[in-house]
Amino acid sequence: MWWKHPYFKYVAASILALILVFFMRELHMITPLLTVFKTLFYPILIAGFLFYIIRPVVDWIARVFTIPVVVSVSIVFAVIAAILSGIGWMLASTIQDQVNNMSNIPDQLKKMTDQAQQEMEKKDMGMLSTYRIEQEVTQYFSDLGQRFGTHITDIFTTVAGAATTMLIIPFLLFFFLKDGRKLVPLLTRGFTGKKNEEAHMLLEKLDRTLSNYIIGQMTVAFVDGVLMYVAYLIIGLDYALLLAFFVVVTAVIPFFGPIIGVVPAVIVALIQGPMMVLYVLIALIIVQQLEGNLVAPVVLGQKLNVHPLTIILLLVVAAPLAGFIGMVIAVPLYSVTKVLVKSGYRYWRLKHQEETT
């Protein structure tokens, strides 16, 4: 009968799910669930990225020295803590000096604004009024101060949330590394026989896809940051270390990440002089050529099998939908979805062939 057809079951399940979501919305149950999701999303996302980066090292230590995984994880955590402490100790004075110097940027921008204002006054043809501009600026900062006072609670909540996230990430990462191998057996426990093997293969393929992308892209981002740091030192750009670190953070986004990361450098270069802006742009072009023709092909290769145009379209769509985080997760999410769809279609074909024979 038609109601026994599998498609009817899928449609009925979808309709019931939509009805459930509707009633949850009417009973105001969606908001708490969204709050829980937003609270857990960022710590799990960051810990997941770090998990794929650190896991090969943990596995290598556990295999070579034949020690339990928990001991290997503890060793890696201790080494990372020592390295970060050493880097912090060696670069503390440099970072502090650059941060202190960057506090002078607003004064330098104000000086440039005053110079531009003087030029405007000299060349004013009656279309611009310095007094009106000053009024607008004063009113803007007055409104900004009022908004800051009104939203001080929201600002405090955001800062507290960020601090809590940073504290939670190491604990999540520790248990991800310690118990990550138990996830596949747990998810496939309900399957038997050939279905269990297929589920194992699917989960392993998803894991391999995410691992290839995250390790590859993080390596490319690190190399981009090092190359930009060297370029900043060569051209004599101020705050080279901090600006290069910003490039590392943004370069996890393919194609557009390094360009976004250079924006602060362009602002700093503008203060030093127009020619410095040109030098920064030339450095960006050279680094991008090195990445596109040397670094990315060696590190990433064709592991994801995603066309560059597809990646660009994904990033263009993800940016307005979810901002920076959306651009970070767009490509791996697409890759995972692609694997799931292909595996689901393959499973459906096998099942259909078994039913017809």
Secondary structure, DSSP 8 states (H G I E B T S, - for coil): -GGGSHHHHHHHHHHHHHHHHHHHHHTT-HHHHHHHHHHHHHHHHHHHHHHHHHHHHHHHHHHHTT--HHHHHHHHHHHHHHHHHHHHHHHHHHHHHHHHHHTTHHHHHHHHHHHHHHHHHHH--SS--HHHHHHHHHHHHHHHHHHHHHTHHHHHHHHHHHHHHHHHHHHHHHHHHHHGGGHHHHHTTT--HHHHHHHHHHHHHHHHHHHHHHHHHHHHHHHHHHHHHHHHHHHT-TTHHHHHHHHHHHTTSTTTHHHHHHHHHHHHHHHH-HHHHHHHHHHHHHHHHHIIIIIHHHHTTTSS---HHHHHHHHHHHHHHHHHHHHHHHHHHHHHHHHHHHHHHHHHHHHHHHHH-
